[in-house]
Amino acid sequence: MNAHDTGKPRVALLGLGDMGTALARAWLAAGYPLTVWNRTPSRAEPLAGEGAEAAATAAEAVASARLVVTCLLDDESVGSALADADLAGRDLFNVTTGTPGQARARAEWARGRGARFVSGGIMAVPPMVGVPDSGGYVFYSGSREAFAEHEEVLSAAAGAVFVGEDAGAADLYDVALLSAMSGMFAGVAHAFALVRDQDVPLKGFASLLADWLSAMTLGVHTTAEQLEGGDYTAGVVSNLAMQVRGNRTLLRTAEEQGVSTELLAPYAELMERRLAQGHGDEDGAGVVDLLAVPRR
Ligand SMILES: NC(=O)c1ccc[n+]([C@@H]2O[C@H](COP(=O)([O-])OP(=O)(O)OC[C@H]3O[C@@H](n4cnc5c(N)ncnc54)[C@H](OP(=O)(O)O)[C@@H]3O)[C@@H](O)[C@H]2O)c1
């Protein structure tokens, strides 16, 4: 299909790294006319062969469409890529990963240039983009009107979940989920370090690990209920005193196996501290309190 004949609105996409290229292919496959720009022009060439218009400059790309999507390395690259672009009357959707504070500042910056602004946090890896049942989606926050206007286009690439008019909300959700993932992968690395040089078939072990982690994630609902209700002893299944005792076994096993405790120790130390404060009848929710750092 010729992307110019679809009657669908044009999308301008800035940034053709792994994620930007996946977004580009999803919009082309869905029949959206697409203008692309990338700092290194050669990355636009394959997409030009697939029906995209390659713009010579970011400003030219921005001028081509009301919906402008930036998918760049970081917030700084968004500022530099758009420095010379006229954003008046544009709807800027920035799906570049950033902090909530960066998103709020970028929203002000965009509004000052006459654009509506929406920040996005992509909960997907490139192969999940444009694949309807992949489970991938994007958090969006900022201008509700701009989101409503472009939701259909956005949804052609990945599920679109609007989480509020505070431009920083999408990045907060995104980074919170990524932070949990980071902790999980830290645990996975430690588990493989324990068993790798032993007589353990790693592929079979991986299946056990995936099933165990999936089963344990159900505990997040109890944590939410405890934090909302304020009673951290409600619905406790595995009390903190027992868990701290268990942690000592985890740390000792690591030492026996010749594995560093550096990934496990910080969390174990926080749990020890909460127990020392007299909260042995809770489970993990009290650690959330310990993590709060007073703002300066
Ligand atoms: N890949 C993933 O799995 C994934 C998942 C979720 C979210 N994300 C987010 O999506 C965004 C893009 O990720 P990616 O995987 O596409 O990254 P990537 O493959 O490293 O691509 C980075 C892109 O940013 C451009 N860029 C870097 N610095 C720039 C600058 N100063 N000015 C203009 N353009 C600049 C690069 O242009 P050049 O080609 O010229 O270097 C390239 O287009 C990131 O914020 C990332 O966190 C990625």
Ligand as a Chemical Component Dictionary entry (heavy atoms), coordinates in Angstrom:
data_LIG
# 
_chem_comp.id                   LIG 
_chem_comp.type                 NON-POLYMER 
_chem_comp.pdbx_formal_charge   0 
_chem_comp.three_letter_code    LIG 
# 
loop_
_chem_comp_atom.comp_id 
_chem_comp_atom.atom_id 
_chem_comp_atom.alt_atom_id 
_chem_comp_atom.type_symbol 
_chem_comp_atom.charge 
_chem_comp_atom.model_Cartn_x 
_chem_comp_atom.model_Cartn_y 
_chem_comp_atom.model_Cartn_z 
_chem_comp_atom.pdbx_ordinal 
LIG N1  N1  N 0  15.421 -0.135 22.874 1  
LIG C1  C1  C 0  14.641 -0.457 23.904 2  
LIG O1  O1  O 0  14.524 -1.623 24.312 3  
LIG C2  C2  C 0  13.833 0.624  24.583 4  
LIG C3  C3  C 0  12.749 0.249  25.401 5  
LIG C4  C4  C 0  11.987 1.237  26.029 6  
LIG C5  C5  C 0  12.332 2.574  25.873 7  
LIG N2  N2  N 1  13.401 2.905  25.093 8  
LIG C6  C6  C 0  13.751 4.324  24.990 9  
LIG O2  O2  O 0  13.625 4.774  23.652 10 
LIG C7  C7  C 0  14.592 5.802  23.419 11 
LIG C8  C8  C 0  15.403 5.441  22.189 12 
LIG O3  O3  O 0  15.985 4.173  22.428 13 
LIG P1  P1  P 0  16.702 3.352  21.264 14 
LIG O4  O4  O 0  16.721 1.949  21.697 15 
LIG O5  O5  O -1 16.125 3.711  19.948 16 
LIG O6  O6  O 0  18.177 3.975  21.390 17 
LIG P2  P2  P 0  19.360 3.912  20.330 18 
LIG O7  O7  O 0  19.213 2.752  19.410 19 
LIG O8  O8  O 0  20.623 4.082  21.089 20 
LIG O9  O9  O 0  19.114 5.245  19.452 21 
LIG C9  C9  C 0  19.370 6.523  19.989 22 
LIG C10 C10 C 0  18.810 7.560  19.051 23 
LIG O10 O10 O 0  19.051 8.861  19.615 24 
LIG C11 C11 C 0  19.749 9.641  18.635 25 
LIG N3  N3  N 0  20.563 10.623 19.311 26 
LIG C12 C12 C 0  21.435 10.416 20.326 27 
LIG N4  N4  N 0  21.986 11.581 20.714 28 
LIG C13 C13 C 0  21.446 12.537 19.924 29 
LIG C14 C14 C 0  21.602 13.950 19.839 30 
LIG N5  N5  N 0  22.427 14.597 20.665 31 
LIG N6  N6  N 0  20.878 14.611 18.928 32 
LIG C15 C15 C 0  20.031 13.972 18.094 33 
LIG N7  N7  N 0  19.825 12.631 18.104 34 
LIG C16 C16 C 0  20.535 11.933 19.033 35 
LIG C17 C17 C 0  20.528 8.643  17.826 36 
LIG O11 O11 O 0  20.918 9.202  16.613 37 
LIG P3  P3  P 0  22.195 8.627  15.800 38 
LIG O12 O12 O 0  21.679 7.479  14.985 39 
LIG O13 O13 O 0  22.648 9.779  15.009 40 
LIG O14 O14 O 0  23.215 8.190  16.842 41 
LIG C18 C18 C 0  19.467 7.552  17.680 42 
LIG O15 O15 O 0  18.496 7.920  16.724 43 
LIG C19 C19 C 0  15.473 5.897  24.697 44 
LIG O16 O16 O 0  15.046 6.970  25.506 45 
LIG C20 C20 C 0  15.208 4.568  25.368 46 
LIG O17 O17 O 0  15.368 4.645  26.777 47 
LIG C21 C21 C 0  14.144 1.968  24.433 48 
# 
loop_
_chem_comp_bond.comp_id 
_chem_comp_bond.atom_id_1 
_chem_comp_bond.atom_id_2 
_chem_comp_bond.value_order 
_chem_comp_bond.pdbx_ordinal 
LIG N1  C1  SING 1  
LIG C1  O1  DOUB 2  
LIG C1  C2  SING 3  
LIG C2  C3  SING 4  
LIG C2  C21 DOUB 5  
LIG C3  C4  DOUB 6  
LIG C4  C5  SING 7  
LIG C5  N2  DOUB 8  
LIG N2  C6  SING 9  
LIG N2  C21 SING 10 
LIG C6  O2  SING 11 
LIG C6  C20 SING 12 
LIG O2  C7  SING 13 
LIG C7  C8  SING 14 
LIG C7  C19 SING 15 
LIG C8  O3  SING 16 
LIG O3  P1  SING 17 
LIG P1  O4  DOUB 18 
LIG P1  O5  SING 19 
LIG P1  O6  SING 20 
LIG O6  P2  SING 21 
LIG P2  O7  DOUB 22 
LIG P2  O8  SING 23 
LIG P2  O9  SING 24 
LIG O9  C9  SING 25 
LIG C9  C10 SING 26 
LIG C10 O10 SING 27 
LIG C10 C18 SING 28 
LIG O10 C11 SING 29 
LIG C11 N3  SING 30 
LIG C11 C17 SING 31 
LIG N3  C12 SING 32 
LIG N3  C16 SING 33 
LIG C12 N4  DOUB 34 
LIG N4  C13 SING 35 
LIG C13 C14 SING 36 
LIG C13 C16 DOUB 37 
LIG C14 N5  SING 38 
LIG C14 N6  DOUB 39 
LIG N6  C15 SING 40 
LIG C15 N7  DOUB 41 
LIG N7  C16 SING 42 
LIG C17 O11 SING 43 
LIG C17 C18 SING 44 
LIG O11 P3  SING 45 
LIG P3  O12 DOUB 46 
LIG P3  O13 SING 47 
LIG P3  O14 SING 48 
LIG C18 O15 SING 49 
LIG C19 O16 SING 50 
LIG C19 C20 SING 51 
LIG C20 O17 SING 52 
# 
